[in-house]
Amino acid sequence: MTNPAVDLAVLERGYRTTAAVLAAMPADRWDAPTPCTEWTVREVADHLVEALDFFAATVTGARQTTLETTPVEDRAAAYRATADRCLAAFGRPGVLTAEHPFPGRPLSGAVIANISLSESLVHGWDLTTAAGLPYAPDPDVVAAVLAYNENSGGPVIDGLFADPVPVPAGAPPLVTLLGKLGREVR
């Protein structure tokens, strides 16, 4: 796999969009089912915080987030804090080009940053779909994640996403990406 380019400004915009989704989450939707069929909105939010915490820890060696003590209404704040930590970690000199330990095999910081962006974008869609909220991710974020997934040959970890589903010819880039990652857009 080639070392994909990472634009930290695009990464920040991707994180910011998902943070806004979590901040707008209606109180009565935290236990709603999501397109991640085994997870509720709360569980997807927790997964995002834990995943970003893992990514930052992988490239820095220091883990900080503790969701067990975070009230549900503070999930948006926990996500923002962990996203900021990721941005700082990925912005360190040499982090994107260095190899880091990762489940399965060592990966470059650039690959880990792209996985992080993919997680934030796709699960942002999962959250908005479950809550009935609008979702308008930055087109550069969608393009970056779509390019990463097309150029990487698929998810780095088998089973990370569901099997691809068909999408109509000429579908918008987000719908195309979601279909590649097993999400059915209705």
N, C-alpha and C positions, 0 to 999 in steps of 0.2 A: 504494500500500500504506500502511495506517495505521501509525503508530509504535507497535508492540506494547509493552505494559508488561513490565517485567522485574523479578522479585523476586530480589534477589541471594541471599537465603537459600535459595530454591528452586534457583538456579544452583549454589550451594555443595553442596547435598544431591545434585544430579545428578552433579557432579564426584566427590563422596565415594563414591557407589555404584560408579562406574566404576573409581575408584582401588582400591576393595576387590576388585573383580573381577580387576584386574591383579595385585594382591598375592597373590591366591589361585590364580593360574594355575599348574597343575602343570608342572613342568619339561619333561615329555615332550609337551606340547601346543603349544609355541611354533611348531612347523612344521606344525601341523594346518590343514586347509582350513577356511574360514569361509563363512557365507552370502554374503559378498562374494566371489563365485566366483573372482576373480582374485587374491585376497589370502590369505595365511596369517595365523594369530594374530599372529605377530611383525609382519607388515606392517600389520595393522589397528592394533596398538598404536603402531607408528611413525607411522602416519597421524594417530592421535589426538594424539600429542605434537606433531607438526609442525603440525597444524591449529590446536590451541590456541595454539601459539607464534605462528602467523600472525595469529590473531585478536588476541592481545595486542599484537603488533607493529603491526598495522593501527591500533589506537586509541592507541598510545603512541609509535610510531616506533622502538622499540628491540627488536632480536631477540637472544635469548640461548641458546636450546637448540641443542645439537649432538649429534644422535643417532649420528653416525658413530663417536663415541668412547664411547658408552654400551653397556656389556655388557648382554646380553639380560636378565639377572637384575635389572638396575636400571631396566627399563622402567617399573615401577610407581612408582619414586622420580622418574623423569623426568616422568611424567604428573602426579604430585602437585605437583611444583615448577612445572610449566607451568600447571596448573589454578589454583594459588595466584596466579601471575602474572596470569592472566586475571581472577580475582576482584578483585585489586588494581586492575587497569586499568579494569575496568568500574565499579568503585566510585569512581573519580575524579570530582570534580564536573564536570558538563557532558558527560561522555563519552557517556552513553547518548542524549542528545538531539542531539549534534553529528553532522554528516555526515563520513564517513571514506572514503578511496579503497578501492575493492574491485573485484575483477575484474568487468567488465561495466558497472558504474555505482557511483557513491557510495552508501553505505548508512549509516543511522543506527547509532550504537553499540548501540541496543536491538535492531535487527534482527540485527546481528552476534552479540550475546550470545545471542539466540534460536537462531541457527544453531549456535552453539557448544554450547548445551544439547541441541539435536537430535542433533548429531554424537555427543556423549557418551552419550546415552541409547540411540540406535539401535546404535552400534558396541559399547556395553556388552552389548547383547543378542547381537550377532554373536559377541562373544568368549565369552560363557557358553554359547551354543549349540555353538560349536566345541569347547569344553572339557568339555561335559557338566556344567557347574556350574549351581546354581540362580540365578535372577535375580528379585529382588524390588525393582524401582525404587520410589522414593517416589511414591505416587499423585499428589501435587502436581506432580511433575516430568512424569509422563506427561500429566496434564491440561494443563500449560503448553505442552508440545510439540505435543500434539494441537490445542489452541486456536490456536497460532501457525500450524501447517500448514493448518488450516481457514480461518483469517482472511487468510493471506498469498496464497492462491491457488496454493500449491505451492512447490516449491523455487525459490530465487532464481536459481540457476544451472541451466540445462537439463542434464539428464544426471547431476545430483548423486545421484539415487537411481534405482532401476529403476522400470519402469512399475508402477502399482498392480495388486494381485492381489485377487481376491474374498475376502471374509471372511464368516463366517456372521452372520446377523442376531443381534443381541444379544451379539456378541462383547465380551470385556472391552476396556477402552480401549487397553491396550497392543497387543493383537492387532489392533484396528482401525487404530491408528497404523501398526504395522508393515506391514499390508496396503496402506495408502495409499502407503507408501514402498517397495513392491515386495518385502517380505519375506514368505515363506510360513512360517507357524507350523505345525509338525506336532505 
